[in-house]
Amino acid sequence: MSWNVHQLVDLSLPHRQVAQARGLLWAADGLANEEVARRCEVDSDTVRRWRARFAEKGVSDVGIIGRGRGRKSSFAGGDRGRGAPADPSGAAR
């Protein structure tokens, strides 16, 4: 049985890491960023960032969210763990 390099991506890894690894393999095969983005269901700017980070840092950063990226906290600085915000009208619940 012959294996395609794209079949060797470990599917037990987190989805982000698998998608990025596949995308980088497709890019190495010569696909355009837009086509890689379409196949990975991400924006073409994301593929550009993947390629730049891979060129700079290598395989160790595949699947890692870049600094300043990802979901931001929904809590303001000191409000964590204090429960629900007070009703601005001052009415009791």
Secondary structure, DSSP 8 states (H G I E B T S, - for coil): ----GGGGS-TTS-HHHHHHHHHHHHHHTT--HHHHHHHHTS-HHHHHHHHHHHHHHGGGGTT---TT-S---SS-TT-TTS-S---TT----
